[in-house]
Amino acid sequence: MAVLDINQARACFPSLRSGHIYADNAGGSRTAQAVIDRIVDYLSNTNEELDAGYAAVNSRRVVEGSIAAAELFNTTSLDEIGFGSSSTMIFENISRALENDIQPGDEFIITYEHEANSGPWKRLAARRNAVVKYWHPVPVSAENPYSVVYRVEELLPLVSSHTRLAAITASSNILGSVIPVEETVKALRQRAKEQGAMKFEVALDCVAYASHRRMDVQKWDVDYCVFSVYKVFGAHNAAAYVRSAALQKSFTSIVHDFLKVDDKSTKFQPGGPGHELVYGTSAIVPYLKSLTPEDDLAASFNAIAKHEQEILTPLLRFLTDAKQVDRGVRIFGTSEIDFSRIPNVCFVVVGQNAIKSKDIVEAFNKKGGISVQCGHFCAYYLIDNLRPKLDMNDGVVRISLVHYNTIEEVEKIVDVLREVLA
């Protein structure tokens, strides 16, 4: 397995030159210089409508962004790629485009994860008299009620002859857990077939996943997949994959009625997606490939995953040490350090000497030089449904790392935590 050159990676991000430690990357990663350069280039030199006089250059650059997104998703058809201002907006647009294909009594299976892939389906169910079922996470440790994970055996009984769609998350932005997407979708489709479901589709949220692991919509056999570009070292927009069959047979256009978009991703993409941001996306794949000598996304993501395990280890070991557990530290998700976990670590401090999450973040702010965050991070109902009940106005502390973070940075984070928890 290739080894990540951390210094080479960090040199590609101008915001890292200050030495500030960015440890809430799940809220938004740093932007690579190459992405910034392409956005500036587009705005400086080709910022016209695609049908204006400079159309050939404009169109080519926008297409380059779609090619990059297609490679990240691992699909071959650019007609299956769309962009939007955020993952939340894209899922909302997808649900609107599906509206005429949903019948009263249809069932949606959703999670309590980030609202982007939950809220749109709840609203669609209300509009169409559909039914919402929840895939509940369950604790894996009797000592820690917040050590919850999603298990396929809890999911499959929810599938019935009326199941129309399952909206699941590849990786939790709170729990840090990675679900086995291929196996889960395969099991869902088999169960739906056995139950006699007439039409079944899968919507996958990869927002917390795409910066850590290689996406593969073909291997996964999903119908819809979305990730946030600004959490994968790009600018503030999002990208979507919609299977061609869904575009043609499930969607009703939500754009101008005179546009001929029956088999195009623009069918669910009202207005322009921000062409300079789409072009900026074209720099992400070359950056990722540059991380390993193989010039290959799979090799780079393997190197990323290996490095992220190395930087996750000291943080998770500190927070799950017996001394910290006695102190009242409770992490969310499992304490296992393996490839089933990305370096998103959330925790609270409970018990007789409880510490508010906001106070822990404030301690970091007073120290200066390190950014961590607290809150519910739009996974409101996941946290709200855990027991013992947590203060939703305080939330959880989240420390989320990516491949450009270093062991030395994690050691500094642990040093501050050691002071706060003393």
Secondary structure, 3 states (H helix, E strand, C coil): CCCCCHHHHHCCCHHHHHCCEECEHHHCCCCCHHHHHHHHHHHHHCCCCCCCCCHHHHHHHHHHHHHHHHHHHCCCCHHHEEEECCHHHHHHHHHHHHHHHCCCCCEEEECCCCHHHCHHHHHHHHHHCCEEEECCCEEEECCEEEEEECCHHHHHHHCCCCEEEEEEECECCCCCEECCHHHHHHHHHHHHHHHCCCCCEEEEECCCCCCCCCCCHHHHCCCEEEEEHHHCCCCCCEEEEECHHHHHHCCCCCCCCCCCCCCCHHHHCCCCCCHHHHHHHCCHHHHHHCCCCCCCHHHHHHHHHHHHHHHHHHHHHHHCCHHHHHHCEEECCCCCCCCCECCEEEEEECCCCCECHHHHHHHHHHHCCEECEEECCCCHHHHHCCCCCCCCCCCEEEEECCCCCCHHHHHHHHHHHHHHHC
